[in-house]
Amino acid sequence: MTELLHDVFRYVRRNYFILLSVAVVGIGTLGYRLIEGVSWLDAFYTTCITVSTVGFREVQELSAVGKLFTVALIVAGLSTVVVAVGQIGQDMIALTARRYKERMEKQVEALSGHYILCGYGRMGRVIARHLQSERVPFVVVDHTPELVEAIREEKLLAIEGDATSDETLERAGVRRAKGLVTVLSKDAENVFVVLTASQLNPSLYILARANNDDAIPKLIRAGANAVINPYESAGARIAQTLLRPAVTDFMQVVTSREGLDILVEQIEIQPESQLAGRTLRESNLRQVANAMVVAIRKGRSGEMLFNPESSALMEAGDTLIAIASKQALDRLAEMARSSYSS
């Protein structure tokens, strides 16, 4: 019985304009029939010209009661039209929003090697701005409808939903993504996001926010590759700027990509690379690629070699931290990928 009532309610809600129009015409026809005593056809005709306000002459002179009924019928008819126009407008807006959402979800489905940003608070906005400046593909996940709508108005890809759920991350393309960053306001939520994402895509690089230091080991155990406490990081940077402003300015310059000829980039050495198994001296990167390797992160141990000696051995899986022009970095990246020199 309850299911039947729900079905009836859905039908009425979906077709209420048609039902309302039929009700107005039906009541008008019955009213003229009873009040004026005209035929059913004349009553129907009078109702139609009254509701449509076309101004045709009545079939017969109306009585006082008939005139009052006509006024009420006109008001009812105009009200129906107003409601109809409003409903049509809402339907058009909803249809446009639905098509835009479908188009956006298709764009997300086409992404591969992208990044997923979970949370669009103050920190999420800053991260999104930097990802935009780097021109890397990314999609934002947030549970607030108004916020998601604002994100889409900024021409950014966004998924509305709970970032801790498998279904939401699947819609964001987590299995095809290159990396994920979760900056939700609660540490417990970030732990759930990390745990879910790492299970869906074990090779995904995951960066998580920790509001408290005691959450860091939990996030690491859940599968995060790196964890950042924004308060700790911001405090350390403020102290560094206070004590060594020139160093901070230098790091700001070399890590920014805006209007610079010199960039800092990380480049991973692939197994088939011509650099694998060779030393820095043997590869002669300064002359061949015109790039300066300032550090090497060893792939197996994770050890970071700063200012490596020319005898430092490069192996598959190692990551080079290099400073050079964009063109030089592109050449170095090609050498790190291929077995021959371009």
KAHUZI-V158686 format. One record per backbone hydrogen bond with DSSP energy under -1.0 kcal/mol. NH is the residue of the N-H (numbers start at 1). CO is the residue of the C=O. If there is no record, write none. Layout:
NH&CO ; NH&CO
This chain:
5&1 ; 6&2 ; 7&3 ; 8&4 ; 9&5 ; 10&6 ; 11&7 ; 12&8 ; 13&9 ; 14&10 ; 15&11 ; 19&15 ; 20&16 ; 21&17 ; 22&18 ; 23&19 ; 24&20 ; 25&21 ; 26&22 ; 27&23 ; 28&24 ; 29&25 ; 30&26 ; 31&27 ; 32&28 ; 33&29 ; 34&30 ; 35&31 ; 36&32 ; 43&39 ; 44&40 ; 45&41 ; 46&42 ; 47&43 ; 48&44 ; 49&45 ; 50&46 ; 51&47 ; 52&48 ; 54&49 ; 67&63 ; 68&64 ; 69&65 ; 70&66 ; 71&67 ; 72&68 ; 73&69 ; 74&70 ; 75&71 ; 76&72 ; 77&73 ; 78&74 ; 79&75 ; 80&76 ; 81&77 ; 82&78 ; 83&79 ; 84&80 ; 85&81 ; 86&82 ; 87&83 ; 88&84 ; 89&85 ; 90&86 ; 91&87 ; 92&88 ; 93&89 ; 94&90 ; 95&91 ; 96&92 ; 97&93 ; 98&94 ; 99&95 ; 100&96 ; 101&97 ; 102&98 ; 103&99 ; 104&100 ; 105&101 ; 106&102 ; 107&103 ; 108&104 ; 109&105 ; 110&106 ; 111&108 ; 113&176 ; 115&137 ; 116&179 ; 117&139 ; 118&181 ; 119&141 ; 125&121 ; 126&122 ; 127&123 ; 128&124 ; 129&125 ; 130&126 ; 131&127 ; 132&128 ; 133&129 ; 134&130 ; 135&132 ; 136&131 ; 139&115 ; 140&157 ; 141&117 ; 142&159 ; 148&144 ; 149&145 ; 150&146 ; 151&147 ; 152&148 ; 153&149 ; 155&152 ; 156&151 ; 159&140 ; 161&142 ; 165&162 ; 169&165 ; 170&166 ; 171&167 ; 172&168 ; 173&170 ; 174&169 ; 176&173 ; 178&114 ; 179&114 ; 180&205 ; 181&116 ; 182&207 ; 183&118 ; 190&186 ; 191&187 ; 192&188 ; 193&189 ; 194&190 ; 195&191 ; 196&192 ; 197&193 ; 198&194 ; 199&195 ; 200&196 ; 201&197 ; 204&201 ; 205&178 ; 207&180 ; 208&226 ; 209&182 ; 210&228 ; 215&212 ; 216&213 ; 219&215 ; 220&216 ; 221&217 ; 222&218 ; 224&219 ; 225&206 ; 226&206 ; 228&208 ; 233&229 ; 234&230 ; 235&231 ; 236&232 ; 237&233 ; 238&234 ; 239&235 ; 240&236 ; 241&237 ; 242&238 ; 243&239 ; 244&240 ; 248&244 ; 249&245 ; 250&246 ; 251&247 ; 252&248 ; 253&249 ; 254&250 ; 255&251 ; 263&324 ; 265&322 ; 267&320 ; 269&318 ; 270&336 ; 273&270 ; 274&338 ; 277&314 ; 278&275 ; 280&312 ; 281&310 ; 283&279 ; 284&280 ; 288&284 ; 289&285 ; 290&285 ; 291&285 ; 292&323 ; 294&321 ; 295&321 ; 296&305 ; 297&319 ; 298&303 ; 302&298 ; 305&296 ; 307&294 ; 312&309 ; 314&278 ; 317&269 ; 318&315 ; 319&297 ; 320&267 ; 321&295 ; 322&265 ; 323&292 ; 324&263 ; 329&325 ; 330&326 ; 331&327 ; 332&328 ; 333&329 ; 334&330 ; 335&331 ; 336&332 ; 338&334
